[in-house]
Amino acid sequence: MTPYGVRDVERLLRLSRSTIRSLVDAGFVTPGRGARGAWQFSFQDLILLRTAQALVNANVPARRITRAMRELRRRLPSSMPLSGLAIGAVADRVVVREGGSRWQADSGQYLLEFEGDPASGALSVIEREPAAPTAQARFEQGAALEAADPDGALRAYEQAIAADPTLLDAHINCGRLLHDRGELARAERVYRAAIKACGDDPVLLFNLAVLLEDMRRGPEAIDTYADALKRDPDFADCHYNLALLCEKLGRPKDAIRHMARYRVLSGRG
């Protein structure tokens, strides 16, 4: 294929000459030399130049850009394939799609799509930030962070709830984490909001009842345990906690009844 000169690159990619020079000087692209030492760029170089500039604009570290450029140069076709070519970066990986196949190279958080054919004088570029993570993805991130980064997990759960207020598991984990941290009033607000958004789930009600016990609100806790058992009469842990609380509050008959049910359900009767 006929090589592209600097003027061709300026026209096709809408990059200034100084930008082209800075990308070459940084080692992201290594063009050949033509007559009188003029730079000559291949089709691969055009893709690498545009990708490198987009990643620079996205504040991706130079070292990571260099690694990505090296891998892209090794794997890119020598000309625009008939099936088309798209280059994207999701999380910390560059993903290249060529027809129905995909492969990856290390890079940063940015997304590029190339359309057209430089041979016809057109190489259009669409740049956009990656789509925001889904509520479920935020929830899974929170679950993964709980042990090592509780603050990060809490933020992820709150983001999941903001994205989807009906995501019950995010409410439950968020409230439990706040409870464990001693932020009882805040945990109660999370549980109350969850009941409004998700309904009277027995696990949600059980967690709220445990919280109310720790807040020294025994009668409310008993009522909440009872509500949980209306939704799931075979909730063994709920019977157990309710038995202990009834005994503590001077309701021995209820305590005996719930403890007996707990023993049957747990196989200890």
Backbone hydrogen bonds in HBPLUS format (Angstrom, degrees):
<---DONOR---> <-ACCEPTOR-->    atom                        ^
c    i                          cat <-CA-CA->   ^        H-A-AA   ^      H-
h    n   atom  resd res      DA  || num        DHA   H-A  angle D-A-AA Bond
n    s   type  num  typ     dist DA aas  dist angle  dist       angle   num
A0004-TYR N   A0041-PHE O   2.69 MM  37  4.85 174.1  1.70 149.6 151.8     1
A0041-PHE N   A0004-TYR O   2.68 MM  37  4.85 178.6  1.68 152.3 152.0     2
A0009-VAL N   A0005-GLY O   3.04 MM   4  6.42 155.0  2.11 150.0 157.0     3
A0010-GLU N   A0006-VAL O   2.89 MM   4  6.21 159.9  1.93 153.5 159.0     4
A0011-ARG N   A0007-ARG O   3.00 MM   4  6.20 156.1  2.06 145.5 151.6     5
A0012-LEU N   A0008-ASP O   2.83 MM   4  5.97 169.5  1.84 156.3 159.4     6
A0013-LEU N   A0009-VAL O   2.90 MM   4  5.64 164.6  1.92 147.9 153.0     7
A0014-ARG N   A0010-GLU O   2.95 MM   4  4.97 127.9  2.23 121.2 131.4     8
A0020-ILE N   A0016-SER O   3.02 MM   4  6.35 162.3  2.05 153.6 158.2     9
A0021-ARG N   A0017-ARG O   2.94 MM   4  6.18 160.7  1.98 148.5 153.8    10
A0022-SER N   A0018-SER O   2.94 MM   4  6.15 155.9  2.00 143.9 150.2    11
A0023-LEU N   A0019-THR O   3.00 MM   4  6.24 154.5  2.07 151.5 157.6    12
A0024-VAL N   A0020-ILE O   3.00 MM   4  6.26 153.9  2.07 148.8 156.2    13
A0025-ASP N   A0021-ARG O   2.77 MM   4  5.96 164.2  1.80 153.8 158.7    14
A0026-ALA N   A0022-SER O   2.96 MM   4  6.05 139.7  2.13 135.6 145.6    15
A0028-PHE N   A0023-LEU O   3.18 MM   5  5.71 143.3  2.32 174.8 170.2    16
A0027-GLY N   A0024-VAL O   2.97 MM   3  5.23 154.3  2.04 106.7 115.1    17
A0032-GLY N   A0040-GLN O   2.98 MM   8  5.01 143.8  2.11 162.1 151.0    18
A0040-GLN N   A0032-GLY O   2.91 MM   8  5.01 150.0  2.00 129.4 129.2    19
A0034-GLY N   A0038-ALA O   2.69 MM   4  5.11 158.8  1.73 150.3 158.0    20
A0037-GLY N   A0034-GLY O   3.09 MM   3  5.30 141.0  2.25 135.3 128.8    21
A0038-ALA N   A0035-ALA O   3.20 MM   3  5.99 173.8  2.21 123.4 125.3    22
A0045-ASP N   A0042-SER O   3.04 MM   3  4.99 114.0  2.49  92.2 107.9    23
A0046-LEU N   A0042-SER O   3.11 MM   4  6.55 148.3  2.22 147.8 155.6    24
A0046-LEU N   A0043-PHE O   3.09 MM   3  5.21 120.0  2.47  97.3 111.8    25
A0047-ILE N   A0043-PHE O   3.25 MM   4  6.65 160.9  2.29 154.5 157.9    26
A0048-LEU N   A0044-GLN O   2.90 MM   4  6.16 164.6  1.93 155.7 160.6    27
A0049-LEU N   A0045-ASP O   2.76 MM   4  5.88 160.8  1.80 152.2 157.2    28
A0050-ARG N   A0046-LEU O   3.08 MM   4  6.28 169.3  2.09 150.9 153.3    29
A0051-THR N   A0047-ILE O   2.94 MM   4  6.05 161.5  1.97 150.9 156.7    30
A0052-ALA N   A0048-LEU O   2.83 MM   4  5.86 166.1  1.85 149.8 154.4    31
A0053-GLN N   A0049-LEU O   2.99 MM   4  6.15 163.7  2.02 150.2 154.3    32
A0054-ALA N   A0050-ARG O   3.12 MM   4  6.26 159.6  2.16 143.8 149.1    33
A0055-LEU N   A0051-THR O   2.99 MM   4  6.23 157.4  2.04 153.3 159.5    34
A0056-VAL N   A0052-ALA O   2.89 MM   4  6.11 150.7  1.97 148.8 157.3    35
A0057-ASN N   A0053-GLN O   2.93 MM   4  6.18 159.6  1.98 148.1 153.4    36
A0058-ALA N   A0054-ALA O   3.01 MM   4  6.24 133.7  2.23 135.3 147.9    37
A0060-VAL N   A0055-LEU O   3.04 MM   5  5.49 169.4  2.05 162.9 159.6    38
A0059-ASN N   A0056-VAL O   2.96 MM   3  5.13 158.6  2.01 111.0 114.3    39
A0064-ARG N   A0061-PRO O   3.07 MM   3  5.51 122.8  2.41 107.3 120.4    40
A0065-ILE N   A0061-PRO O   3.07 MM   4  6.43 154.6  2.13 150.9 159.0    41
A0066-THR N   A0062-ALA O   2.89 MM   4  6.12 159.9  1.93 153.6 158.4    42
A0067-ARG N   A0063-ARG O   3.15 MM   4  6.45 156.6  2.21 142.5 147.9    43
A0068-ALA N   A0064-ARG O   2.99 MM   4  6.22 159.8  2.03 147.1 152.8    44
A0069-MET N   A0065-ILE O   2.81 MM   4  6.05 161.5  1.84 156.7 161.8    45
A0070-ARG N   A0066-THR O   2.97 MM   4  6.17 155.4  2.03 147.1 153.5    46
A0071-GLU N   A0067-ARG O   3.11 MM   4  6.38 160.7  2.15 149.0 153.3    47
A0072-LEU N   A0068-ALA O   2.82 MM   4  6.00 161.9  1.85 154.3 160.2    48
A0073-ARG N   A0069-MET O   2.90 MM   4  5.99 164.7  1.93 148.7 152.6    49
A0074-ARG N   A0070-ARG O   3.24 MM   4  6.41 151.7  2.33 138.4 145.6    50
A0075-ARG N   A0071-GLU O   3.13 MM   4  6.32 142.1  2.28 144.6 154.1    51
A0075-ARG N   A0072-LEU O   3.12 MM   3  5.22 126.5  2.42  97.7 111.2    52
A0076-LEU N   A0072-LEU O   2.79 MM   4  5.65 148.2  1.89 161.9 166.0    53
A0084-GLY N   A0081-PRO O   2.98 MM   3  5.38 162.1  2.02 112.1 117.9    54
A0086-ALA N   A0097-ARG O   2.96 MM  11  5.12 152.8  2.03 147.8 154.3    55
A0097-ARG N   A0086-ALA O   2.77 MM  11  5.12 169.9  1.78 157.8 161.4    56
A0112-LEU N   A0087-ILE O   3.08 MM  25  5.41 133.6  2.31 135.4 148.9    57
A0088-GLY N   A0095-VAL O   2.72 MM   7  5.03 165.0  1.74 154.4 159.4    58
A0095-VAL N   A0088-GLY O   2.40 MM   7  5.03 165.7  1.42 159.9 165.7    59
A0089-ALA N   A0110-TYR O   2.63 MM  21  4.90 129.3  1.88 145.1 159.4    60
A0090-VAL N   A0093-ARG O   2.88 MM   3  5.56 148.4  1.98 168.0 162.5    61
A0093-ARG N   A0090-VAL O   3.05 MM   3  5.56 165.2  2.07 130.7 135.4    62
A0107-SER N   A0092-ASP O   3.39 MM  15  5.47 173.0  2.39 113.6 115.6    63
A0094-VAL N   A0105-ALA O   2.32 MM  11  4.70 152.9  1.38 162.3 170.1    64
A0105-ALA N   A0094-VAL O   2.59 MM  11  4.70 148.5  1.68 134.6 144.0    65
A0096-VAL N   A0103-TRP O   2.69 MM   7  5.31 172.3  1.69 167.0 169.8    66
A0103-TRP N   A0096-VAL O   2.96 MM   7  5.31 146.7  2.07 144.1 154.3    67
A0098-GLU N   A0101-SER O   2.97 MM   3  5.46 156.6  2.02 150.1 157.5    68
A0101-SER N   A0098-GLU O   3.21 MM   3  5.46 158.5  2.25 130.5 127.2    69
A0128-ARG N   A0111-LEU O   3.22 MM  17  5.55 164.1  2.25 146.5 150.5    70
A0113-GLU N   A0126-ILE O   2.99 MM  13  5.18 140.3  2.15 147.6 156.1    71
A0126-ILE N   A0113-GLU O   2.95 MM  13  5.18 164.1  1.98 152.4 157.5    72
A0115-GLU N   A0124-SER O   3.01 MM   9  5.27 164.2  2.04 150.4 152.0    73
A0124-SER N   A0115-GLU O   2.90 MM   9  5.27 134.7  2.11 154.1 161.3    74
A0117-ASP N   A0122-ALA O   2.93 MM   5  5.60 106.4  2.48 145.3 161.4    75
A0120-SER N   A0117-ASP O   2.92 MM   3  5.58 148.1  2.02 119.3 127.7    76
A0122-ALA N   A0117-ASP O   3.40 MM   5  5.60 166.1  2.42 132.9 130.2    77
A0121-GLY N   A0118-PRO O   2.92 MM   3  4.91 159.4  1.96 105.6 111.5    78
A0138-ARG N   A0134-THR O   2.97 MM   4  6.31 155.0  2.03 150.8 157.5    79
A0139-PHE N   A0135-ALA O   2.90 MM   4  6.20 156.8  1.95 149.0 155.8    80
A0140-GLU N   A0136-GLN O   2.93 MM   4  6.19 162.8  1.96 150.2 154.2    81
A0141-GLN N   A0137-ALA O   2.92 MM   4  6.12 148.6  2.02 143.0 152.1    82
A0142-GLY N   A0138-ARG O   2.91 MM   4  6.22 156.9  1.96 150.3 156.1    83
A0143-ALA N   A0139-PHE O   2.97 MM   4  6.33 159.0  2.02 153.9 159.3    84
A0144-ALA N   A0140-GLU O   3.07 MM   4  6.25 150.7  2.16 142.1 149.5    85
A0145-LEU N   A0141-GLN O   3.04 MM   4  6.25 135.7  2.25 143.7 155.8    86
A0145-LEU N   A0142-GLY O   3.12 MM   3  5.10 130.1  2.38  95.6 109.0    87
A0146-GLU N   A0142-GLY O   3.15 MM   4  6.18 128.1  2.43 148.9 160.2    88
A0149-ASP N   A0145-LEU O   2.66 MM   4  5.14 163.1  1.69 164.9 166.4    89
A0153-ALA N   A0149-ASP O   2.89 MM   4  6.20 153.5  1.96 153.7 162.5    90
A0154-LEU N   A0150-PRO O   2.87 MM   4  6.09 157.0  1.92 148.1 153.7    91
A0155-ARG N   A0151-ASP O   3.03 MM   4  6.33 158.5  2.08 148.0 153.4    92
A0156-ALA N   A0152-GLY O   2.98 MM   4  6.19 157.2  2.03 145.9 152.3    93
A0157-TYR N   A0153-ALA O   2.92 MM   4  6.21 158.2  1.97 152.5 158.0    94
A0158-GLU N   A0154-LEU O   2.97 MM   4  6.20 160.0  2.01 149.4 154.9    95
A0159-GLN N   A0155-ARG O   2.89 MM   4  6.14 153.3  1.97 148.1 155.7    96
A0160-ALA N   A0156-ALA O   2.89 MM   4  6.13 150.1  1.98 144.9 153.4    97
A0161-ILE N   A0157-TYR O   2.93 MM   4  6.21 157.4  1.98 150.6 156.1    98
A0162-ALA N   A0158-GLU O   2.93 MM   4  6.14 156.1  1.99 144.4 151.3    99
A0163-ALA N   A0159-GLN O   2.96 MM   4  6.15 149.0  2.06 142.6 150.7   100
A0164-ASP N   A0160-ALA O   2.88 MM   4  6.09 146.1  2.00 144.9 154.7   101
A0167-LEU N   A0164-ASP O   3.03 MM   3  5.66 162.0  2.06 128.6 128.9   102
A0168-LEU N   A0166-THR O   2.95 MM   2  5.68 113.4  2.41 115.1  98.1   103
A0170-ALA N   A0167-LEU O   3.17 MM   3  5.70 129.8  2.44 110.4 122.1   104
A0171-HIS N   A0167-LEU O   3.42 MM   4  6.85 154.6  2.49 148.7 155.6   105
A0171-HIS N   A0168-LEU O   3.01 MM   3  5.24 116.2  2.43 103.1 118.3   106
A0172-ILE N   A0168-LEU O   2.98 MM   4  6.30 165.5  2.00 160.3 164.3   107
A0173-ASN N   A0169-ASP O   2.95 MM   4  6.07 170.7  1.96 149.9 152.5   108
A0174-CYS N   A0170-ALA O   2.92 MM   4  5.90 155.7  1.98 142.7 150.3   109
A0175-GLY N   A0171-HIS O   2.86 MM   4  6.01 169.3  1.87 156.2 158.9   110
A0176-ARG N   A0172-ILE O   2.95 MM   4  6.10 162.2  1.99 149.3 154.7   111
A0177-LEU N   A0173-ASN O   2.94 MM   4  6.02 159.5  1.98 145.2 150.8   112
A0178-LEU N   A0174-CYS O   3.01 MM   4  6.25 159.7  2.05 150.3 155.7   113
A0179-HIS N   A0175-GLY O   2.89 MM   4  6.08 155.7  1.94 148.0 155.3   114
A0180-ASP N   A0176-ARG O   2.87 MM   4  6.14 161.1  1.91 151.8 156.3   115
A0181-ARG N   A0177-LEU O   3.06 MM   4  6.28 139.2  2.23 138.8 149.7   116
A0181-ARG N   A0178-LEU O   3.14 MM   3  5.01 124.5  2.47  91.3 105.7   117
A0183-GLU N   A0178-LEU O   2.92 MM   5  5.18 147.7  2.02 161.0 153.4   118
A0182-GLY N   A0179-HIS O   2.97 MM   3  5.15 157.6  2.03 107.3 114.4   119
A0187-ALA N   A0183-GLU O   2.96 MM   4  6.17 150.5  2.05 146.5 155.7   120
A0188-GLU N   A0184-LEU O   2.89 MM   4  6.19 155.6  1.95 152.6 158.9   121
A0189-ARG N   A0185-ALA O   3.12 MM   4  6.42 154.2  2.19 143.5 149.7   122
A0190-VAL N   A0186-ARG O   3.12 MM   4  6.45 152.7  2.19 144.8 151.8   123
A0191-TYR N   A0187-ALA O   3.00 MM   4  6.34 162.1  2.03 154.3 158.4   124
A0192-ARG N   A0188-GLU O   2.84 MM   4  6.05 164.8  1.86 157.0 161.2   125
A0193-ALA N   A0189-ARG O   2.97 MM   4  6.06 160.2  2.01 145.6 151.1   126
A0194-ALA N   A0190-VAL O   2.94 MM   4  6.12 146.1  2.05 142.4 152.4   127
A0195-ILE N   A0191-TYR O   2.97 MM   4  6.28 151.0  2.06 149.4 156.0   128
A0196-LYS N   A0192-ARG O   3.23 MM   4  6.55 156.7  2.29 145.6 150.9   129
A0197-ALA N   A0193-ALA O   2.98 MM   4  6.22 151.7  2.07 144.3 152.5   130
A0198-CYS N   A0194-ALA O   2.63 MM   4  5.51 158.8  1.68 155.1 160.5   131
A0199-GLY N   A0195-ILE O   2.88 MM   4  4.67 142.0  2.02 121.5 128.2   132
A0201-ASP N   A0199-GLY O   3.00 MM   2  5.83 133.9  2.22 105.5  92.0   133
A0205-LEU N   A0201-ASP O   2.93 MM   4  6.20 160.0  1.97 156.7 162.7   134
A0206-PHE N   A0202-PRO O   2.84 MM   4  5.99 154.5  1.90 145.5 153.0   135
A0207-ASN N   A0203-VAL O   2.93 MM   4  6.15 164.5  1.95 151.9 155.2   136
A0208-LEU N   A0204-LEU O   3.02 MM   4  6.26 157.3  2.07 145.6 152.1   137
A0209-ALA N   A0205-LEU O   2.87 MM   4  6.11 152.9  1.94 147.3 154.8   138
A0210-VAL N   A0206-PHE O   2.97 MM   4  6.30 158.8  2.02 154.5 159.3   139
A0211-LEU N   A0207-ASN O   3.00 MM   4  6.24 158.6  2.04 147.2 153.3   140
A0212-LEU N   A0208-LEU O   2.86 MM   4  6.15 156.9  1.91 149.7 156.1   141
A0213-GLU N   A0209-ALA O   2.96 MM   4  6.25 150.0  2.05 147.4 155.3   142
A0214-ASP N   A0210-VAL O   3.12 MM   4  6.48 158.2  2.17 148.4 153.3   143
A0215-MET N   A0211-LEU O   2.98 MM   4  6.30 130.1  2.24 141.4 156.1   144
A0217-ARG N   A0212-LEU O   2.95 MM   5  5.27 159.6  1.99 154.3 155.1   145
A0216-ARG N   A0213-GLU O   2.91 MM   3  5.10 154.6  1.98 111.9 114.9   146
A0221-ALA N   A0217-ARG O   2.99 MM   4  6.24 150.0  2.08 149.1 158.6   147
A0221-ALA N   A0218-GLY O   2.98 MM   3  4.94 114.2  2.43  95.9 112.8   148
A0222-ILE N   A0218-GLY O   2.90 MM   4  6.23 155.0  1.96 159.3 166.0   149
A0223-ASP N   A0219-PRO O   3.16 MM   4  6.43 164.4  2.18 147.3 150.6   150
A0224-THR N   A0220-GLU O   2.97 MM   4  6.17 150.0  2.06 143.9 152.5   151
A0225-TYR N   A0221-ALA O   2.83 MM   4  6.11 159.7  1.87 155.7 160.6   152
A0226-ALA N   A0222-ILE O   2.94 MM   4  6.15 160.2  1.98 150.2 156.0   153
A0227-ASP N   A0223-ASP O   2.94 MM   4  6.22 146.3  2.05 139.3 148.4   154
A0228-ALA N   A0224-THR O   3.00 MM   4  6.29 152.1  2.07 145.6 152.7   155
A0229-LEU N   A0225-TYR O   2.98 MM   4  6.34 151.8  2.07 149.5 157.2   156
A0230-LYS N   A0226-ALA O   3.03 MM   4  6.34 135.1  2.24 141.3 153.3   157
A0230-LYS N   A0227-ASP O   3.21 MM   3  5.11 129.7  2.47  91.8 105.0   158
A0231-ARG N   A0228-ALA O   3.12 MM   3  5.33 128.5  2.40  98.8 111.4   159
A0232-ASP N   A0228-ALA O   2.94 MM   4  6.23 141.6  2.09 141.5 153.6   160
A0235-PHE N   A0232-ASP O   3.20 MM   3  5.63 145.0  2.32 127.7 124.5   161
A0238-CYS N   A0235-PHE O   3.12 MM   3  5.41 124.3  2.44 103.5 117.7   162
A0239-HIS N   A0235-PHE O   3.17 MM   4  6.57 154.1  2.24 153.0 160.3   163
A0240-TYR N   A0236-ALA O   3.01 MM   4  6.33 158.5  2.05 154.3 160.7   164
A0241-ASN N   A0237-ASP O   2.96 MM   4  6.17 173.2  1.96 152.4 153.3   165
A0242-LEU N   A0238-CYS O   2.96 MM   4  6.02 160.0  2.00 147.4 153.7   166
A0243-ALA N   A0239-HIS O   2.89 MM   4  6.03 149.7  1.98 144.8 152.8   167
A0244-LEU N   A0240-TYR O   3.14 MM   4  6.48 162.8  2.17 155.0 158.1   168
A0245-LEU N   A0241-ASN O   2.98 MM   4  6.19 159.4  2.02 149.0 155.2   169
A0246-CYS N   A0242-LEU O   2.85 MM   4  5.96 160.2  1.89 149.4 154.8   170
A0247-GLU N   A0243-ALA O   3.05 MM   4  6.24 158.7  2.09 147.3 152.9   171
A0248-LYS N   A0244-LEU O   2.99 MM   4  6.21 154.8  2.06 143.6 150.7   172
A0249-LEU N   A0245-LEU O   2.96 MM   4  6.20 145.3  2.09 147.1 156.1   173
A0251-ARG N   A0246-CYS O   2.75 MM   5  4.90 156.9  1.80 150.3 149.3   174
A0250-GLY N   A0247-GLU O   3.30 MM   3  5.29 164.6  2.33 105.7 107.2   175
A0255-ALA N   A0251-ARG O   3.03 MM   4  6.25 154.1  2.09 149.7 158.0   176
A0256-ILE N   A0252-PRO O   2.88 MM   4  6.12 159.8  1.93 153.5 157.0   177
A0257-ARG N   A0253-LYS O   3.01 MM   4  6.23 162.8  2.04 147.9 152.9   178
A0258-HIS N   A0254-ASP O   3.00 MM   4  6.17 169.2  2.02 154.4 156.4   179
A0259-MET N   A0255-ALA O   2.98 MM   4  6.07 156.4  2.04 147.1 154.4   180
A0260-ALA N   A0256-ILE O   2.93 MM   4  6.05 155.5  1.99 147.3 153.8   181
A0261-ARG N   A0257-ARG O   3.12 MM   4  6.36 154.2  2.19 143.0 149.8   182
A0262-TYR N   A0258-HIS O   2.89 MM   4  6.10 154.4  1.95 144.8 152.1   183
A0263-ARG N   A0259-MET O   3.02 MM   4  6.26 156.0  2.08 147.6 152.8   184
A0264-VAL N   A0260-ALA O   3.18 MM   4  6.46 151.6  2.27 144.5 151.5   185
A0265-LEU N   A0261-ARG O   3.01 MM   4  6.24 168.9  2.02 155.2 157.9   186
A0266-SER N   A0262-TYR O   2.90 MM   4  5.99 148.6  2.00 149.7 158.3   187
A0268-ARG N   A0263-ARG O   2.67 MM   5  4.54 135.1  1.86 145.0 151.0   188
A0269-GLY N   A0263-ARG O   2.83 MM   6  4.44 116.7  2.24 122.4 109.8   189
A0267-GLY N   A0264-VAL O   3.27 MM   3  5.23 157.4  2.32  99.7 106.4   190
